[in-house]
């Protein structure tokens, strides 16, 4: 089992930009909803939609 930390920093759905330094989560656009800003409470621990960024 991998002990890789599943944070927004290494998630394929994180996109730098938006209203905060933390970026936006693009997962929601894949299900037809608006993208959401990544909050400080989530950025370091990730969420249930986390998926490893390609090439890492």
C-alpha positions in Angstrom: 0.0 0.0 0.0 1.3 3.5 -0.8 1.9 6.0 1.9 1.8 8.9 -0.5 0.1 12.0 0.9 -3.1 12.7 -1.0 -3.1 16.5 -0.9 -4.4 19.0 -3.4 -0.7 19.8 -4.3 -0.3 16.5 -6.1 -3.9 16.0 -7.3 -4.7 16.1 -11.0 -7.8 18.3 -10.4 -5.8 21.2 -8.8 -5.3 24.2 -11.2 -3.3 27.2 -10.1 -5.5 30.3 -10.5 -8.8 31.6 -9.3 -9.2 33.9 -6.3 -6.7 32.2 -4.0 -3.0 31.2 -4.1 -4.3 27.6 -3.4 -6.0 27.4 -6.8 -9.2 25.8 -7.9 -10.5 22.3 -8.0 -11.5 21.3 -11.5 -13.2 18.0 -10.5 -16.6 19.6 -10.3 -16.5 20.7 -14.0 -16.1 17.0 -14.9 -19.6 16.4 -13.4 -21.2 19.5 -15.0 -20.9 21.8 -12.0 -18.8 25.0 -11.4 -15.2 24.6 -10.3 -14.6 25.5 -6.6 -11.8 27.4 -4.9 -9.5 25.1 -2.8 -9.8 26.1 0.9 -6.9 26.2 3.3 -8.6 23.5 5.4 -8.5 21.0 2.5 -5.4 21.8 0.5 -2.9 19.8 2.6 -5.2 16.7 3.2 -7.1 16.4 -0.1 -10.6 15.0 -0.4 -12.5 12.0 -1.6 -12.1 13.0 -5.3 -8.3 13.0 -5.1 -6.5 11.5 -8.1 -2.8 11.4 -8.6 -1.4 14.0 -10.9 0.1 12.5 -14.1 3.9 12.4 -14.2 4.5 12.5 -10.4 
